[in-house]
């Protein structure tokens, strides 16, 4: 999807927002409320998850009960991470993909062969408005947001940083968060570095495995 947005769809600017110590700073009360809102309302199960979050930690001979964060290496931690940031996915989607369209027609959407809903005609109408198109690609706490202009990327970066703090109480790293122009520099995602290069009059993806991952393999 990263390659598709950059190469085929013309999203040449990537917003990277780094969350400081994500797994160590998940707000317990907010997380349990999100689980409940998702429809998981079995009180026994929620009590069990709460006990897992409060499992004592021993560090340098000292034992304490955490008041935030998910268990390091815990089997449930990746799933809980996705529940926490699912709200971010939907907030980004609300800025474009799920934005209501005035005067929408039944024919504006139709099913694809794979069963998904094709919203191509709705998006055409949205592009005629002043809305700025953006898309998020996320894996656990690592995510990228694709934009078409630098100005849009700057505004979205600050909006996401503010939203994460206000809504999820998650602090971001000013040093590690950045905006990349894929036409002039590489962006890294899940061990893969990629950028755009000019070839036969078109911008095409060039990618390779990050060197540090090559050594570990």
Order of alpha helices (4+ residues) and beta strands (2+ residues): beta-alpha-alpha-alpha-beta-beta-alpha-beta-beta-alpha-beta-beta-alpha-beta-beta-beta-beta-alpha
